């Protein structure tokens, strides 16, 4: 097994779980993860030349999820338990925190995934971490204390 198939075998489940947390929809997460890896397979020559092909796949999966949600009329948010600390965050804030803390993505990668500027992504991350009770994350230096 080589190329995107090998990368999917290693990273696919972690990406699907991260998207499930970010969007609260396991079906959406599965479909967008599969679509991102399929697109990577079609463009593997270009994607494999990137310093970290998983960054491209993560960003692509998030964009697919945003597009699918935009096509659907606003539906009620997925049921969340009261113990879910991310439930109080907006969709963009959840995506930013999940990409940063769980996937170890840089602020630039998050800004690209959310189609925003780096300063706006930094502010979103800082405010999101603060509302979650995590105030000592060095976002400017892309320090990711919880990724792993």
N, CA, C and O atoms as a GROMACS GRO file, in nm:
protein
  592
    1UNK      N    1   0.086  -0.117   0.000
    1UNK     CA    2   0.000   0.000   0.000
    1UNK      C    3   0.090   0.123   0.000
    1UNK      O    4   0.187   0.132   0.076
    2UNK      N    5   0.057   0.218  -0.087
    2UNK     CA    6   0.142   0.335  -0.102
    2UNK      C    7   0.055   0.458  -0.127
    2UNK      O    8  -0.063   0.444  -0.160
    3UNK      N    9   0.112   0.575  -0.111
    3UNK     CA   10   0.044   0.699  -0.144
    3UNK      C   11  -0.069   0.733  -0.049
    3UNK      O   12  -0.057   0.713   0.072
    4UNK      N   13  -0.178   0.786  -0.104
    4UNK     CA   14  -0.288   0.831  -0.018
    4UNK      C   15  -0.356   0.718   0.058
    4UNK      O   16  -0.412   0.742   0.165
    5UNK      N   17  -0.351   0.597   0.006
    5UNK     CA   18  -0.411   0.484   0.077
    5UNK      C   19  -0.338   0.459   0.208
    5UNK      O   20  -0.400   0.435   0.311
    6UNK      N   21  -0.205   0.464   0.203
    6UNK     CA   22  -0.125   0.445   0.325
    6UNK      C   23  -0.150   0.558   0.424
    6UNK      O   24  -0.163   0.534   0.544
    7UNK      N   25  -0.155   0.680   0.373
    7UNK     CA   26  -0.181   0.795   0.459
    7UNK      C   27  -0.320   0.786   0.522
    7UNK      O   28  -0.338   0.819   0.639
    8UNK      N   29  -0.417   0.740   0.445
    8UNK     CA   30  -0.553   0.724   0.496
    8UNK      C   31  -0.557   0.617   0.605
    8UNK      O   32  -0.626   0.633   0.706
    9UNK      N   33  -0.483   0.509   0.585
    9UNK     CA   34  -0.480   0.402   0.684
    9UNK      C   35  -0.424   0.452   0.817
    9UNK      O   36  -0.468   0.408   0.924
   10UNK      N   37  -0.327   0.544   0.810
   10UNK     CA   38  -0.263   0.594   0.932
   10UNK      C   39  -0.342   0.710   0.993
   10UNK      O   40  -0.358   0.715   1.115
   11UNK      N   41  -0.390   0.802   0.912
   11UNK     CA   42  -0.448   0.927   0.961
   11UNK      C   43  -0.599   0.941   0.942
   11UNK      O   44  -0.660   1.030   1.001
   12UNK      N   45  -0.659   0.856   0.861
   12UNK     CA   46  -0.800   0.872   0.827
   12UNK      C   47  -0.895   0.870   0.944
   12UNK      O   48  -0.984   0.955   0.954
   13UNK      N   49  -0.877   0.776   1.034
   13UNK     CA   50  -0.968   0.765   1.149
   13UNK      C   51  -0.953   0.885   1.243
   13UNK      O   52  -1.052   0.933   1.297
   14UNK      N   53  -0.831   0.932   1.262
   14UNK     CA   54  -0.810   1.049   1.349
   14UNK      C   55  -0.876   1.173   1.290
   14UNK      O   56  -0.934   1.253   1.363
   15UNK      N   57  -0.868   1.189   1.159
   15UNK     CA   58  -0.933   1.303   1.094
   15UNK      C   59  -1.084   1.290   1.106
   15UNK      O   60  -1.152   1.389   1.135
   16UNK      N   61  -1.138   1.172   1.085
   16UNK     CA   62  -1.283   1.152   1.095
   16UNK      C   63  -1.332   1.184   1.236
   16UNK      O   64  -1.436   1.249   1.253
   17UNK      N   65  -1.259   1.140   1.338
   17UNK     CA   66  -1.297   1.169   1.476
   17UNK      C   67  -1.291   1.319   1.504
   17UNK      O   68  -1.380   1.374   1.569
   18UNK      N   69  -1.186   1.385   1.455
   18UNK     CA   70  -1.172   1.530   1.476
   18UNK      C   71  -1.287   1.606   1.410
   18UNK      O   72  -1.342   1.699   1.469
   19UNK      N   73  -1.324   1.566   1.289
   19UNK     CA   74  -1.436   1.632   1.222
   19UNK      C   75  -1.568   1.604   1.292
   19UNK      O   76  -1.656   1.690   1.296
   20UNK      N   77  -1.582   1.485   1.348
   20UNK     CA   78  -1.704   1.453   1.423
   20UNK      C   79  -1.716   1.545   1.544
   20UNK      O   80  -1.825   1.595   1.572
   21UNK      N   81  -1.606   1.567   1.614
   21UNK     CA   82  -1.607   1.658   1.728
   21UNK      C   83  -1.636   1.800   1.681
   21UNK      O   84  -1.716   1.871   1.742
   22UNK      N   85  -1.572   1.841   1.572
   22UNK     CA   86  -1.585   1.979   1.525
   22UNK      C   87  -1.726   2.011   1.476
   22UNK      O   88  -1.778   2.120   1.502
   23UNK      N   89  -1.788   1.916   1.405
   23UNK     CA   90  -1.917   1.944   1.343
   23UNK      C   91  -2.035   1.874   1.411
   23UNK      O   92  -2.150   1.904   1.380
   24UNK      N   93  -2.007   1.782   1.503
   24UNK     CA   94  -2.114   1.715   1.574
   24UNK      C   95  -2.197   1.623   1.488
   24UNK      O   96  -2.312   1.594   1.522
   25UNK      N   97  -2.141   1.576   1.378
   25UNK     CA   98  -2.216   1.493   1.284
   25UNK      C   99  -2.122   1.386   1.228
   25UNK      O  100  -2.037   1.415   1.143
   26UNK      N  101  -2.138   1.263   1.276
   26UNK     CA  102  -2.048   1.155   1.236
   26UNK      C  103  -2.060   1.121   1.088
   26UNK      O  104  -1.960   1.091   1.023
   27UNK      N  105  -2.182   1.125   1.034
   27UNK     CA  106  -2.201   1.096   0.892
   27UNK      C  107  -2.132   1.200   0.806
   27UNK      O  108  -2.063   1.165   0.710
   28UNK      N  109  -2.149   1.326   0.839
   28UNK     CA  110  -2.082   1.434   0.767
   28UNK      C  111  -1.931   1.417   0.774
   28UNK      O  112  -1.862   1.431   0.673
   29UNK      N  113  -1.880   1.386   0.893
   29UNK     CA  114  -1.736   1.368   0.911
   29UNK      C  115  -1.683   1.253   0.825
   29UNK      O  116  -1.578   1.266   0.763
   30UNK      N  117  -1.754   1.143   0.822
   30UNK     CA  118  -1.711   1.028   0.742
   30UNK      C  119  -1.710   1.060   0.594
   30UNK      O  120  -1.615   1.028   0.523
   31UNK      N  121  -1.815   1.125   0.548
   31UNK     CA  122  -1.824   1.160   0.405
   31UNK      C  123  -1.717   1.259   0.363
   31UNK      O  124  -1.656   1.245   0.257
   32UNK      N  125  -1.693   1.359   0.447
   32UNK     CA  126  -1.594   1.460   0.412
   32UNK      C  127  -1.451   1.407   0.421
   32UNK      O  128  -1.365   1.446   0.343
   33UNK      N  129  -1.427   1.318   0.516
   33UNK     CA  130  -1.295   1.254   0.524
   33UNK      C  131  -1.270   1.170   0.399
   33UNK      O  132  -1.164   1.179   0.338
   34UNK      N  133  -1.369   1.090   0.360
   34UNK     CA  134  -1.355   1.008   0.240
   34UNK      C  135  -1.337   1.094   0.116
   34UNK      O  136  -1.254   1.062   0.030
   35UNK      N  137  -1.413   1.202   0.105
   35UNK     CA  138  -1.403   1.290  -0.012
   35UNK      C  139  -1.266   1.357  -0.019
   35UNK      O  140  -1.209   1.371  -0.127
   36UNK      N  141  -1.212   1.398   0.095
   36UNK     CA  142  -1.081   1.463   0.097
   36UNK      C  143  -0.971   1.366   0.055
   36UNK      O  144  -0.882   1.402  -0.022
   37UNK      N  145  -0.977   1.242   0.105
   37UNK     CA  146  -0.877   1.143   0.063
   37UNK      C  147  -0.894   1.105  -0.084
   37UNK      O  148  -0.794   1.080  -0.153
   38UNK      N  149  -1.016   1.100  -0.132
   38UNK     CA  150  -1.038   1.071  -0.274
   38UNK      C  151  -0.980   1.182  -0.362
   38UNK      O  152  -0.919   1.156  -0.465
   39UNK      N  153  -1.000   1.306  -0.320
   39UNK     CA  154  -0.944   1.418  -0.396
   39UNK      C  155  -0.791   1.414  -0.390
   39UNK      O  156  -0.724   1.442  -0.489
   40UNK      N  157  -0.736   1.379  -0.274
   40UNK     CA  158  -0.591   1.367  -0.262
   40UNK      C  159  -0.539   1.259  -0.356
   40UNK      O  160  -0.433   1.275  -0.418
   41UNK      N  161  -0.612   1.148  -0.367
   41UNK     CA  162  -0.572   1.039  -0.456
   41UNK      C  163  -0.568   1.090  -0.601
   41UNK      O  164  -0.474   1.058  -0.674
   42UNK      N  165  -0.668   1.167  -0.642
   42UNK     CA  166  -0.672   1.219  -0.779
   42UNK      C  167  -0.559   1.318  -0.806
   42UNK      O  168  -0.513   1.330  -0.919
   43UNK      N  169  -0.515   1.390  -0.703
   43UNK     CA  170  -0.412   1.493  -0.718
   43UNK      C  171  -0.283   1.455  -0.647
   43UNK      O  172  -0.206   1.543  -0.607
   44UNK      N  173  -0.258   1.327  -0.630
   44UNK     CA  174  -0.150   1.281  -0.545
   44UNK      C  175  -0.014   1.336  -0.584
   44UNK      O  176   0.068   1.365  -0.496
   45UNK      N  177   0.014   1.351  -0.711
   45UNK     CA  178   0.146   1.403  -0.751
   45UNK      C  179   0.170   1.540  -0.689
   45UNK      O  180   0.278   1.565  -0.636
   46UNK      N  181   0.072   1.628  -0.694
   46UNK     CA  182   0.088   1.763  -0.636
   46UNK      C  183   0.081   1.759  -0.484
   46UNK      O  184   0.160   1.824  -0.417
   47UNK      N  185  -0.013   1.682  -0.430
   47UNK     CA  186  -0.032   1.676  -0.285
   47UNK      C  187   0.090   1.615  -0.217
   47UNK      O  188   0.133   1.663  -0.112
   48UNK      N  189   0.147   1.511  -0.275
   48UNK     CA  190   0.262   1.444  -0.213
   48UNK      C  191   0.387   1.530  -0.213
   48UNK      O  192   0.480   1.504  -0.137
   49UNK      N  193   0.391   1.634  -0.297
   49UNK     CA  194   0.508   1.722  -0.300
   49UNK      C  195   0.503   1.829  -0.192
   49UNK      O  196   0.601   1.901  -0.171
   50UNK      N  197   0.391   1.840  -0.121
   50UNK     CA  198   0.378   1.937  -0.014
   50UNK      C  199   0.459   1.891   0.108
   50UNK      O  200   0.482   1.772   0.124
   51UNK      N  201   0.502   1.986   0.193
   51UNK     CA  202   0.578   1.947   0.312
   51UNK      C  203   0.501   1.850   0.403
   51UNK      O  204   0.560   1.758   0.460
   52UNK      N  205   0.370   1.870   0.417
   52UNK     CA  206   0.287   1.781   0.498
   52UNK      C  207   0.154   1.761   0.425
   52UNK      O  208   0.063   1.843   0.439
   53UNK      N  209   0.140   1.654   0.347
   53UNK     CA  210   0.016   1.631   0.272
   53UNK      C  211  -0.109   1.627   0.360
   53UNK      O  212  -0.217   1.658   0.311
   54UNK      N  213  -0.096   1.588   0.488
   54UNK     CA  214  -0.213   1.582   0.575
   54UNK      C  215  -0.272   1.720   0.603
   54UNK      O  216  -0.392   1.731   0.628
   55UNK      N  217  -0.190   1.823   0.599
   55UNK     CA  218  -0.244   1.958   0.616
   55UNK      C  219  -0.342   1.986   0.503
   55UNK      O  220  -0.453   2.035   0.527
   56UNK      N  221  -0.302   1.955   0.381
   56UNK     CA  222  -0.389   1.977   0.265
   56UNK      C  223  -0.517   1.895   0.279
   56UNK      O  224  -0.626   1.945   0.250
   57UNK      N  225  -0.505   1.771   0.322
   57UNK     CA  226  -0.622   1.684   0.338
   57UNK      C  227  -0.713   1.736   0.449
   57UNK      O  228  -0.835   1.736   0.432
   58UNK      N  229  -0.656   1.779   0.562
   58UNK     CA  230  -0.737   1.836   0.671
   58UNK      C  231  -0.815   1.957   0.623
   58UNK      O  232  -0.936   1.967   0.646
   59UNK      N  233  -0.746   2.050   0.557
   59UNK     CA  234  -0.811   2.171   0.508
   59UNK      C  235  -0.920   2.137   0.407
   59UNK      O  236  -1.028   2.195   0.411
   60UNK      N  237  -0.892   2.044   0.318
   60UNK     CA  238  -0.990   2.003   0.218
   60UNK      C  239  -1.113   1.942   0.284
   60UNK      O  240  -1.226   1.972   0.244
   61UNK      N  241  -1.094   1.858   0.383
   61UNK     CA  242  -1.207   1.795   0.453
   61UNK      C  243  -1.293   1.900   0.524
   61UNK      O  244  -1.416   1.891   0.520
   62UNK      N  245  -1.230   1.997   0.587
   62UNK     CA  246  -1.306   2.104   0.655
   62UNK      C  247  -1.385   2.185   0.553
   62UNK      O  248  -1.501   2.218   0.576
   63UNK      N  249  -1.323   2.216   0.441
   63UNK     CA  250  -1.395   2.292   0.338
   63UNK      C  251  -1.513   2.212   0.283
   63UNK      O  252  -1.620   2.268   0.261
   64UNK      N  253  -1.494   2.083   0.260
   64UNK     CA  254  -1.607   2.000   0.215
   64UNK      C  255  -1.720   2.005   0.317
   64UNK      O  256  -1.837   2.016   0.280
   65UNK      N  257  -1.685   1.996   0.445
   65UNK     CA  258  -1.789   1.997   0.549
   65UNK      C  259  -1.864   2.130   0.548
   65UNK      O  260  -1.987   2.131   0.558
   66UNK      N  261  -1.791   2.240   0.537
   66UNK     CA  262  -1.858   2.369   0.534
   66UNK      C  263  -1.949   2.382   0.411
   66UNK      O  264  -2.060   2.434   0.420
   67UNK      N  265  -1.902   2.334   0.298
   67UNK     CA  266  -1.985   2.341   0.176
   67UNK      C  267  -2.110   2.255   0.189
   67UNK      O  268  -2.219   2.299   0.151
   68UNK      N  269  -2.096   2.135   0.242
   68UNK     CA  270  -2.214   2.048   0.259
   68UNK      C  271  -2.315   2.109   0.354
   68UNK      O  272  -2.435   2.104   0.331
   69UNK      N  273  -2.265   2.167   0.462
   69UNK     CA  274  -2.356   2.230   0.558
   69UNK      C  275  -2.424   2.353   0.497
   69UNK      O  276  -2.541   2.380   0.524
   70UNK      N  277  -2.350   2.427   0.415
   70UNK     CA  278  -2.408   2.545   0.352
   70UNK      C  279  -2.517   2.508   0.253
   70UNK      O  280  -2.615   2.581   0.236
   71UNK      N  281  -2.500   2.393   0.186
   71UNK     CA  282  -2.602   2.349   0.088
   71UNK      C  283  -2.730   2.306   0.157
   71UNK      O  284  -2.840   2.323   0.102
   72UNK      N  285  -2.716   2.251   0.275
   72UNK     CA  286  -2.836   2.211   0.349
   72UNK      C  287  -2.895   2.334   0.416
   72UNK      O  288  -2.822   2.423   0.461
   73UNK      N  289  -3.022   2.338   0.424
   73UNK     CA  290  -3.082   2.447   0.500
   73UNK      C  291  -3.042   2.426   0.645
   73UNK      O  292  -3.021   2.313   0.690
   74UNK      N  293  -3.033   2.536   0.716
   74UNK     CA  294  -2.993   2.526   0.856
   74UNK      C  295  -3.083   2.426   0.927
   74UNK      O  296  -3.204   2.443   0.936
   75UNK      N  297  -3.018   2.324   0.976
   75UNK     CA  298  -3.093   2.222   1.050
   75UNK      C  299  -3.055   2.234   1.197
   75UNK      O  300  -2.952   2.294   1.229
   76UNK      N  301  -3.135   2.178   1.284
   76UNK     CA  302  -3.101   2.187   1.426
   76UNK      C  303  -2.964   2.126   1.453
   76UNK      O  304  -2.925   2.028   1.391
   77UNK      N  305  -2.892   2.186   1.546
   77UNK     CA  306  -2.761   2.133   1.584
   77UNK      C  307  -2.778   1.993   1.639
   77UNK      O  308  -2.880   1.961   1.700
   78UNK      N  309  -2.678   1.911   1.617
   78UNK     CA  310  -2.682   1.774   1.669
   78UNK      C  311  -2.694   1.778   1.821
   78UNK      O  312  -2.640   1.868   1.886
   79UNK      N  313  -2.764   1.683   1.875
   79UNK     CA  314  -2.778   1.676   2.020
   79UNK      C  315  -2.640   1.659   2.082
   79UNK      O  316  -2.561   1.576   2.038
   80UNK      N  317  -2.613   1.736   2.184
   80UNK     CA  318  -2.486   1.726   2.255
   80UNK      C  319  -2.516   1.706   2.403
   80UNK      O  320  -2.617   1.754   2.456
   81UNK      N  321  -2.428   1.635   2.467
   81UNK     CA  322  -2.448   1.617   2.611
   81UNK      C  323  -2.403   1.743   2.682
   81UNK      O  324  -2.325   1.822   2.628
   82UNK      N  325  -2.451   1.761   2.801
   82UNK     CA  326  -2.415   1.880   2.878
   82UNK      C  327  -2.267   1.878   2.916
   82UNK      O  328  -2.211   1.982   2.948
   83UNK      N  329  -2.204   1.760   2.912
   83UNK     CA  330  -2.063   1.748   2.946
   83UNK      C  331  -1.970   1.787   2.832
   83UNK      O  332  -1.848   1.788   2.849
   84UNK      N  333  -2.024   1.820   2.715
   84UNK     CA  334  -1.943   1.855   2.599
   84UNK      C  335  -1.898   2.000   2.611
   84UNK      O  336  -1.979   2.090   2.591
   85UNK      N  337  -1.770   2.025   2.642
   85UNK     CA  338  -1.725   2.163   2.660
   85UNK      C  339  -1.725   2.242   2.530
   85UNK      O  340  -1.729   2.365   2.534
   86UNK      N  341  -1.722   2.175   2.415
   86UNK     CA  342  -1.723   2.246   2.287
   86UNK      C  343  -1.862   2.289   2.245
   86UNK      O  344  -1.877   2.366   2.150
   87UNK      N  345  -1.966   2.241   2.313
   87UNK     CA  346  -2.103   2.269   2.273
   87UNK      C  347  -2.135   2.417   2.272
   87UNK      O  348  -2.217   2.462   2.193
   88UNK      N  349  -2.072   2.493   2.360
   88UNK     CA  350  -2.101   2.636   2.369
   88UNK      C  351  -2.030   2.717   2.261
   88UNK      O  352  -2.061   2.835   2.242
   89UNK      N  353  -1.935   2.657   2.190
   89UNK     CA  354  -1.860   2.729   2.088
   89UNK      C  355  -1.935   2.730   1.955
   89UNK      O  356  -2.014   2.639   1.927
   90UNK      N  357  -1.910   2.832   1.876
   90UNK     CA  358  -1.966   2.836   1.741
   90UNK      C  359  -1.900   2.729   1.655
   90UNK      O  360  -1.799   2.671   1.693
   91UNK      N  361  -1.958   2.702   1.541
   91UNK     CA  362  -1.904   2.602   1.450
   91UNK      C  363  -1.760   2.636   1.411
   91UNK      O  364  -1.673   2.549   1.413
   92UNK      N  365  -1.734   2.761   1.375
   92UNK     CA  366  -1.598   2.802   1.336
   92UNK      C  367  -1.501   2.786   1.453
   92UNK      O  368  -1.388   2.742   1.434
   93UNK      N  369  -1.546   2.820   1.572
   93UNK     CA  370  -1.459   2.808   1.689
   93UNK      C  371  -1.427   2.661   1.718
   93UNK      O  372  -1.313   2.628   1.751
   94UNK      N  373  -1.528   2.573   1.706
   94UNK     CA  374  -1.504   2.429   1.728
   94UNK      C  375  -1.403   2.377   1.626
   94UNK      O  376  -1.311   2.303   1.662
   95UNK      N  377  -1.420   2.414   1.499
   95UNK     CA  378  -1.327   2.369   1.395
   95UNK      C  379  -1.187   2.418   1.426
   95UNK      O  380  -1.091   2.342   1.417
   96UNK      N  381  -1.174   2.544   1.463
   96UNK     CA  382  -1.042   2.600   1.492
   96UNK      C  383  -0.974   2.527   1.608
   96UNK      O  384  -0.856   2.492   1.598
   97UNK      N  385  -1.048   2.504   1.716
   97UNK     CA  386  -0.990   2.436   1.832
   97UNK      C  387  -0.954   2.292   1.799
   97UNK      O  388  -0.847   2.244   1.837
   98UNK      N  389  -1.041   2.222   1.728
   98UNK     CA  390  -1.013   2.083   1.694
   98UNK      C  391  -0.892   2.073   1.602
   98UNK      O  392  -0.805   1.989   1.623
   99UNK      N  393  -0.885   2.159   1.499
   99UNK     CA  394  -0.768   2.154   1.410
   99UNK      C  395  -0.641   2.189   1.486
   99UNK      O  396  -0.536   2.129   1.461
  100UNK      N  397  -0.647   2.284   1.575
  100UNK     CA  398  -0.528   2.327   1.648
  100UNK      C  399  -0.487   2.226   1.756
  100UNK      O  400  -0.373   2.180   1.758
  101UNK      N  401  -0.580   2.193   1.843
  101UNK     CA  402  -0.546   2.109   1.958
  101UNK      C  403  -0.539   1.960   1.925
  101UNK      O  404  -0.450   1.891   1.974
  102UNK      N  405  -0.630   1.911   1.843
  102UNK     CA  406  -0.633   1.767   1.814
  102UNK      C  407  -0.552   1.728   1.691
  102UNK      O  408  -0.492   1.620   1.687
  103UNK      N  409  -0.550   1.815   1.592
  103UNK     CA  410  -0.478   1.781   1.468
  103UNK      C  411  -0.341   1.848   1.461
  103UNK      O  412  -0.262   1.814   1.373
  104UNK      N  413  -0.312   1.940   1.552
  104UNK     CA  414  -0.180   2.004   1.555
  104UNK      C  415  -0.153   2.098   1.439
  104UNK      O  416  -0.038   2.116   1.399
  105UNK      N  417  -0.259   2.158   1.385
  105UNK     CA  418  -0.243   2.246   1.269
  105UNK      C  419  -0.206   2.387   1.313
  105UNK      O  420  -0.245   2.432   1.421
  106UNK      N  421  -0.132   2.456   1.228
  106UNK     CA  422  -0.088   2.592   1.257
  106UNK      C  423  -0.202   2.691   1.240
  106UNK      O  424  -0.306   2.658   1.183
  107UNK      N  425  -0.181   2.811   1.288
  107UNK     CA  426  -0.279   2.917   1.273
  107UNK      C  427  -0.301   2.947   1.125
  107UNK      O  428  -0.414   2.973   1.083
  108UNK      N  429  -0.194   2.945   1.047
  108UNK     CA  430  -0.208   2.968   0.902
  108UNK      C  431  -0.296   2.862   0.837
  108UNK      O  432  -0.380   2.893   0.753
  109UNK      N  433  -0.278   2.736   0.876
  109UNK     CA  434  -0.361   2.628   0.822
  109UNK      C  435  -0.507   2.647   0.861
  109UNK      O  436  -0.597   2.624   0.781
  110UNK      N  437  -0.530   2.689   0.985
  110UNK     CA  438  -0.667   2.710   1.033
  110UNK      C  439  -0.730   2.828   0.958
  110UNK      O  440  -0.846   2.821   0.919
  111UNK      N  441  -0.655   2.934   0.939
  111UNK     CA  442  -0.706   3.049   0.865
  111UNK      C  443  -0.744   3.008   0.723
  111UNK      O  444  -0.848   3.051   0.671
  112UNK      N  445  -0.662   2.925   0.661
  112UNK     CA  446  -0.693   2.877   0.527
  112UNK      C  447  -0.819   2.791   0.527
  112UNK      O  448  -0.905   2.807   0.440
  113UNK      N  449  -0.831   2.702   0.623
  113UNK     CA  450  -0.948   2.614   0.630
  113UNK      C  451  -1.077   2.692   0.652
  113UNK      O  452  -1.183   2.654   0.600
  114UNK      N  453  -1.069   2.800   0.728
  114UNK     CA  454  -1.188   2.879   0.759
  114UNK      C  455  -1.205   2.998   0.664
  114UNK      O  456  -1.298   3.077   0.680
  115UNK      N  457  -1.116   3.009   0.566
  115UNK     CA  458  -1.120   3.118   0.468
  115UNK      C  459  -1.123   3.254   0.537
  115UNK      O  460  -1.209   3.338   0.511
  116UNK      N  461  -1.026   3.273   0.627
  116UNK     CA  462  -1.016   3.398   0.702
  116UNK      C  463  -0.869   3.438   0.710
  116UNK      O  464  -0.782   3.367   0.659
  117UNK      N  465  -0.842   3.549   0.773
  117UNK     CA  466  -0.704   3.596   0.787
  117UNK      C  467  -0.638   3.532   0.910
  117UNK      O  468  -0.706   3.480   0.999
  118UNK      N  469  -0.507   3.537   0.912
  118UNK     CA  470  -0.434   3.484   1.027
  118UNK      C  471  -0.471   3.557   1.156
  118UNK      O  472  -0.496   3.491   1.258
  119UNK      N  473  -0.476   3.693   1.156
  119UNK     CA  474  -0.514   3.761   1.281
  119UNK      C  475  -0.654   3.721   1.330
  119UNK      O  476  -0.675   3.707   1.450
  120UNK      N  477  -0.748   3.703   1.238
  120UNK     CA  478  -0.883   3.662   1.279
  120UNK      C  479  -0.881   3.520   1.335
  120UNK      O  480  -0.952   3.490   1.431
  121UNK      N  481  -0.801   3.432   1.276
  121UNK     CA  482  -0.790   3.295   1.326
  121UNK      C  483  -0.724   3.295   1.464
  121UNK      O  484  -0.767   3.220   1.552
  122UNK      N  485  -0.622   3.378   1.485
  122UNK     CA  486  -0.558   3.388   1.616
  122UNK      C  487  -0.657   3.434   1.721
  122UNK      O  488  -0.664   3.378   1.830
  123UNK      N  489  -0.733   3.537   1.688
  123UNK     CA  490  -0.834   3.589   1.781
  123UNK      C  491  -0.938   3.484   1.812
  123UNK      O  492  -0.976   3.466   1.928
  124UNK      N  493  -0.985   3.414   1.710
  124UNK     CA  494  -1.084   3.308   1.730
  124UNK      C  495  -1.030   3.200   1.822
  124UNK      O  496  -1.099   3.156   1.914
  125UNK      N  497  -0.907   3.156   1.798
  125UNK     CA  498  -0.846   3.054   1.884
  125UNK      C  499  -0.829   3.105   2.027
  125UNK      O  500  -0.863   3.035   2.122
  126UNK      N  501  -0.777   3.224   2.042
  126UNK     CA  502  -0.753   3.280   2.176
  126UNK      C  503  -0.885   3.290   2.254
  126UNK      O  504  -0.892   3.248   2.369
  127UNK      N  505  -0.988   3.345   2.189
  127UNK     CA  506  -1.119   3.358   2.255
  127UNK      C  507  -1.179   3.221   2.286
  127UNK      O  508  -1.240   3.202   2.392
  128UNK      N  509  -1.163   3.127   2.194
  128UNK     CA  510  -1.220   2.993   2.214
  128UNK      C  511  -1.152   2.922   2.330
  128UNK      O  512  -1.218   2.864   2.415
  129UNK      N  513  -1.019   2.927   2.333
  129UNK     CA  514  -0.947   2.864   2.444
  129UNK      C  515  -0.985   2.931   2.576
  129UNK      O  516  -1.004   2.863   2.677
  130UNK      N  517  -0.996   3.064   2.576
  130UNK     CA  518  -1.032   3.135   2.698
  130UNK      C  519  -1.170   3.091   2.747
  130UNK      O  520  -1.189   3.070   2.867
  131UNK      N  521  -1.266   3.078   2.656
  131UNK     CA  522  -1.400   3.037   2.697
  131UNK      C  523  -1.402   2.892   2.745
  131UNK      O  524  -1.492   2.853   2.819
  132UNK      N  525  -1.303   2.812   2.704
  132UNK     CA  526  -1.291   2.674   2.751
  132UNK      C  527  -1.210   2.665   2.880
  132UNK      O  528  -1.194   2.557   2.937
  133UNK      N  529  -1.157   2.780   2.926
  133UNK     CA  530  -1.079   2.781   3.049
  133UNK      C  531  -0.932   2.749   3.028
  133UNK      O  532  -0.862   2.715   3.123
  134UNK      N  533  -0.885   2.760   2.904
  134UNK     CA  534  -0.745   2.735   2.872
  134UNK      C  535  -0.688   2.868   2.826
  134UNK      O  536  -0.712   2.911   2.713
  135UNK      N  537  -0.613   2.934   2.912
  135UNK     CA  538  -0.567   3.068   2.880
  135UNK      C  539  -0.420   3.081   2.847
  135UNK      O  540  -0.377   3.190   2.809
  136UNK      N  541  -0.342   2.975   2.861
  136UNK     CA  542  -0.197   2.988   2.846
  136UNK      C  543  -0.142   2.927   2.717
  136UNK      O  544  -0.025   2.889   2.714
  137UNK      N  545  -0.222   2.918   2.612
  137UNK     CA  546  -0.175   2.863   2.485
  137UNK      C  547  -0.103   2.973   2.409
  137UNK      O  548  -0.156   3.082   2.391
  138UNK      N  549   0.019   2.944   2.364
  138UNK     CA  550   0.097   3.041   2.287
  138UNK      C  551   0.062   3.026   2.140
  138UNK      O  552   0.132   2.957   2.065
  139UNK      N  553  -0.043   3.089   2.099
  139UNK     CA  554  -0.095   3.074   1.964
  139UNK      C  555  -0.001   3.134   1.861
  139UNK      O  556   0.018   3.075   1.755
  140UNK      N  557   0.058   3.249   1.889
  140UNK     CA  558   0.145   3.316   1.792
  140UNK      C  559   0.262   3.227   1.752
  140UNK      O  560   0.310   3.235   1.638
  141UNK      N  561   0.308   3.145   1.844
  141UNK     CA  562   0.422   3.058   1.816
  141UNK      C  563   0.377   2.920   1.769
  141UNK      O  564   0.459   2.829   1.754
  142UNK      N  565   0.247   2.905   1.746
  142UNK     CA  566   0.190   2.778   1.703
  142UNK      C  567   0.223   2.663   1.798
  142UNK      O  568   0.237   2.548   1.755
  143UNK      N  569   0.235   2.694   1.925
  143UNK     CA  570   0.256   2.591   2.025
  143UNK      C  571   0.124   2.517   2.045
  143UNK      O  572   0.022   2.578   2.074
  144UNK      N  573   0.127   2.387   2.030
  144UNK     CA  574   0.007   2.307   2.042
  144UNK      C  575   0.028   2.211   2.158
  144UNK      O  576   0.087   2.105   2.141
  145UNK      N  577  -0.021   2.250   2.277
  145UNK     CA  578   0.008   2.170   2.396
  145UNK      C  579  -0.064   2.038   2.405
  145UNK      O  580  -0.018   1.949   2.478
  146UNK      N  581  -0.173   2.020   2.335
  146UNK     CA  582  -0.254   1.902   2.356
  146UNK      C  583  -0.253   1.805   2.238
  146UNK      O  584  -0.310   1.697   2.249
  147UNK      N  585  -0.191   1.841   2.127
  147UNK     CA  586  -0.192   1.754   2.009
  147UNK      C  587  -0.111   1.629   2.039
  147UNK      O  588  -0.012   1.631   2.113
  148UNK      N  589  -0.155   1.522   1.979
  148UNK     CA  590  -0.075   1.402   1.998
  148UNK      C  591  -0.146   1.278   1.981
  148UNK      O  592  -0.087   1.170   1.995
   0.00000   0.00000   0.00000
